[in-house]
Amino acid sequence: MRTEANQRSGMLANPIFTAWRAIDGERWGHEPMLLRHRLHEHPLFSNEALARLVENYPREHYNLVQWGEHGSTGSWREGEIVGLSGDAIISAIARGRVWINMRNLPLVDPGYGALMNGIFDELEDYMPEFRTFTRKLGLLISSPMSRTLYHADLPGQSLWQIRGVKRVYVYPNKAPFQTPEMIERIALSGVEVNMAFEDWYDNHAKVFEIGPGDMLHWPLNTPHRVDNLDCLNVSMTMEYFTEDIRRTHMVTVANGILRSKLGVTPRRHSISGPGFWSKAVLQRALRDTRWVRRENRARRRPEFRLDPEAPGGVVDIAAA
């Protein structure tokens, strides 16, 4: 007997999710969950499409990063791509310790915008109460053994695996793994990866090994880290806000201002009622002032360029 969700899925012409169940809608946003999808078979992620995309990606919409032996933030360097074909770019990434994050896919290529909206339309078909805005897609092409450090994100998130295999560690969404103070610092600074991490945290993580056709979703602000296995990886990131997430973010910013700038320890995190509205006014008035936001988010000077013929796939750029 088909569930209500299966019946809705059956009415979709070409569903992106291959085995959505009614219980998946009940779990969404409440626990880490692994779902299956078809995007690794989509023409937008063919070898030719990926090569064309990365070859022409605007400089202002990508970050190219080389990571050190142990993946520490202090050993990360920013780079750039000059005069290479898409195939050469991917070849260089496959040979080095490099990843490229192509942000704002729908702004760069409308085809990915249509895909993004199709994903959210399908999710809203499965979960009628799920309504989103400020939707974003990004694409990551990363070298074998690349790693993403322990961090948490402010919007709703999911990770879609297209090529290769990743090992994803998802940690409890509570102290000491994550605290309100940590999320407040991220909201005020815009830097996600400065969260404290201890090796013993791994004893409490849920570990997922995801390959082509897997999508991993976790609750809001859940800390996680990611290790590539010994293979080139292509992954899509999806983020969004709902009304509840938007309000939670507003309270987080206000509480961060109260705690770090006014010396007041916040006691409440309600996203409705008079307390919420007073914090909404506070964060609106102060969140973009120099007094609050001091993080220097200017683009770093590029220190290397990709070169598929060079050792490690990169060549250094001499300092001016």
ZIWOBEL-V961424 format. One record per backbone hydrogen bond with DSSP energy under -1.0 kcal/mol. NH is the residue of the N-H (numbers start at 0). CO is the residue of the C=O. If there is no record, write none. Layout:
nh co
NH CO
NH CO
//
This chain:
nh co
6 2
7 3
8 4
9 5
10 7
11 8
17 35
23 20
25 21
26 22
27 23
29 26
30 26
32 216
34 214
36 212
37 15
40 37
41 38
44 41
45 42
49 45
50 46
51 47
52 48
53 49
54 50
55 51
60 57
61 58
62 100
64 98
65 76
66 96
74 71
75 72
76 65
78 63
79 303
88 84
89 85
90 86
91 87
92 88
93 89
94 90
98 64
99 140
100 62
101 138
102 60
104 136
107 103
108 104
111 108
112 108
113 109
114 110
115 111
116 112
117 113
118 114
119 115
120 116
121 117
122 118
123 119
124 120
125 121
126 122
129 126
132 240
135 238
137 236
138 101
139 234
140 99
141 232
142 97
144 228
145 142
147 225
150 223
155 239
157 237
158 215
159 235
160 213
161 233
162 233
165 209
166 226
167 207
168 224
169 205
170 222
173 171
176 173
177 173
182 178
183 179
184 180
185 181
186 182
187 183
188 184
189 185
200 197
201 198
202 199
203 200
204 201
205 169
207 167
209 165
212 160
213 210
214 34
215 158
216 32
221 218
223 150
224 168
225 147
226 166
227 145
228 164
230 228
232 141
233 162
234 139
235 159
236 137
237 157
238 135
239 155
240 132
245 241
246 242
247 243
248 244
249 245
250 246
251 247
252 248
253 249
254 250
255 251
256 252
257 253
258 254
259 255
260 256
261 256
263 257
276 272
277 273
278 274
279 275
280 276
281 277
282 278
283 279
284 280
285 281
286 282
288 285
292 288
302 77
304 314
305 79
306 312
309 306
312 309
314 304
316 302
//
